[in-house]
Amino acid sequence: MKSFINDFVSLFYPRYCNICTNVLLKNEECICLKCMIDLPKTNFHLQEVNPLSLLFYGKVNINAVTAYYYFKKGNITQTLIHQLKYKGCKEIGFFCGFLLGRDLIKSDFFKSVDVVIPIPLHPKKYKKRGYNQSEEIAKGVAKAIGKELNTHAFIRKVETTTQTKKMMYKRWENTSDIFAVIDVDNLVSKHILLIDDVITTGSTLESAAITLLSACCNTKVSIACLACTSL
């Protein structure tokens, strides 16, 4: 009966793919199967040393780092991120985060994760946007791997300008000392999985990891992002 009702409702209120805008079929959620197949996966979660891990080499001790999809200007991943970040399509974050989490379970490098923490937005930006896209991704990841989601222990204390089109040094300067840990006790001796939407130079995540590792004793940090620029 429930299936019949859903089919009936979909005749008058069809659901559309958030990427290509085609009508979603019965068993499709958020993104159609064709777009799912077309999204370029990196499979970095299966590689201890990968192009992303090299971004942090010699700067901060990261346990493991991955991104789910490749991102470049004009590709399908750019549309995905744009819909999530600027068009209010929060469901993309949870849906893709859950898929990412299911892949992380298969990796030995992420099996010991204790807590999932999204890169926080400054309160002013959060108020303007209405949600944190990284938090939506983190919700999906935490659900898939069955671990705690913590959104209160780690905050952004400085509002930064956009990273787009900044040179590497300016990106680092823009993200230096912008985070703070306000609940150390809940993070001590934990393996923390930091979640963000897109990783480019890694400057924001580097700053976040340094803050966490400096404030919390016996702590490990890994990183998982929804997408990364082609390296």
N, C-alpha and C positions, 0 to 999 in steps of 0.2 A: 504493500500500500504506500509506504514511504517513497519507494522508487517511482511509483506511478505519479504521486503528487509532485515530486521533483521534476519529472519529465513534463508534466502539464504546466508547471510554473515556468520552465525554461522556454516554452513556446511563446510566452508573452514577455518574459524578462530574460533573454539569452545572456549568457556570460561570455566575455570576450577575452582573448589572449592579451596580456599586458604588453606584449612585444609587437606582434603583427596585427592585432585587433581582429583576427578571424574568430568566428564563434567557436567556443570550446565544446568539445564532445563530452559525452556523459561522464567518463572517468578521468577527464583532464581537469587539473586545478591550476588556476592562475596563469600558467604558460602552456601553450599547446605542444603536442608531442613533436611536431616538426621543428619548432623553435628550440625545444629541449635538445634535440639531436644536433642542431646547428651551433649551439653554444660551445665554444672551443675550450675544453677542459685541459688543465695543465698536468694533472696527476703528480704534482710536486709533493703531495703528502706521502708518497711512497719512496721519496728520495731524501736521504739524510743531508746530502750536499746538493743543492740546486741553485739556480740563479738568484733566488730570493735570499737564501741563507748567506750568500756572498755579500749581500748589501750590508749585513750587520757584522761581518767578520772583522775582528780587531777593534770594534766599537763597543759592543755590548754582548754579553754571553746569552744567546738565545738557544733554548733547547731544540726547538724545531720550528720551521716556518713554511707555510704553504698559502696558496691562493687557489680558488676553485676554477676560475675562468681567466683566459687572456682578454685584456682590454686594449683596444686601440681605436683611434678616431674613425668613426664611420661603421664600425662593426656592430654585430648584434648585441654584444655585451654592453656597449655604450648606451644603446637604447634601454636595456635592462636597468642599468645603474641610473640613468636619467629618470626613468619612471619611478624608481624607488626613492631617489633623493629629492626630486623636485616636483613630482606630480602627485605626491600623496599616496602612492601605491604601496602601503606598508606591508601588505600581504606578500609581496615579492620577497621581502627580507626574510620573513619567517619560513616561507616555502623553500627558498634556495638555501637558507641557513640549515634547514632540516636535511636537505640533500647533502650539503657539505658535511654535516655531522655524521651522516651514515657512512660517508667515505672515510672520515677520520677514525672511526671505529676499526677499520681494516688496517690501520697503520700502527706499527709498534711504537712509533715516535710520539704518538699522542695518547696512548692507552692509560698513562698514569695521571692524566689531567684530573684535578680536584674541583676546580671552580672556573666558570666562564665569566669574563668581564669585557664588556664592550668599551671601545674608546669613547669617553664621555663628550658630550657637547657642552659648551658654556651655556649657563642658564638663559642668557639673552638670545642666543641662537636657537636654543630649544623652544623658547617661547614663540619665536618668529616662525619656526618650521612646524612646531606642534608635536614633533616626535624625533627620536634619534634613530637614523637608519641603521647604524651599527648595532644598536640595542635590539632592533627587530631581527637582524641576522643572528645575533647572539641567542635570542629566545629560541630560534629554530635549532641552532647547534646544541644548546643545553638540553632541549627536549630529546634530540636524537641520541645523544651520548649518555643521557641519564645523569647529568651532573648539575650541581648548584649554579644558578645564575645570580651574580652579585652586581647590582647596579648602584650601590650606595657607598661602598668602601673607597672608591677611587673617583676623584673629581677633576674637572678642568677648572683651574683657578684663574686663568688668563684667557681673555677672548682674543683669538688670532685672526688675521686676515686670511683670505683664501690662498691656498698653495699654488693654484693654477698659474702657470707661466713664470713662476719664480725660479731663479737659478738655484743650484744645489746648496751653496752656502747660505743663501737667503732663506731657503726652506728650513735649514737647521737652525738659523738664528731666530726664525719666526716661531719655532716650536720648543726652544730651549727653556726649561724650567717652567712649564705651563701647567703641569699636573701636580696633584697632591694625594697622598693616602690619608684618609681620615678615620679608618678603622683597621689599624695594623693587626690587632689580635686575631681577626677573622682570616687573615691572609698569611700569617707566619707559618712556615713549613709546608706551604701549599704549592702545587704545580698549577700555575695560572695560565689559562688560555685567553690571550687578548684577541678581540675580534674587531675588525674594521671593514669598511666597504671596499676601498681601492687602495692598493699600495703602489707607490711610484718610486720615490727615492728611499722611503722608509724612515724619513726624519721624524714624523709624528710618532710612529711606533717605537722608534729608538728612544725618544724622550720618555715615552710612557714606561717602557721596560726599565730604563735606568732608574726612574722614580720608584717603581715597585721593588726592584732588587735592592736599592739603597735603603728603603724604609723597612723592608720585611726580611727578617733573618731566615736563612735556610729555605729560600724560595726559588722556584724555577719558573721561567716564563717561556711559553710558546706562543706562536702567532698564527692565526688563520684569517684570511681575508676572502671576500667574495670574488674579487678580481685583482689582477695585476696588469700593469702596462707591459707590453711586449718587450722583453729584455734581450 
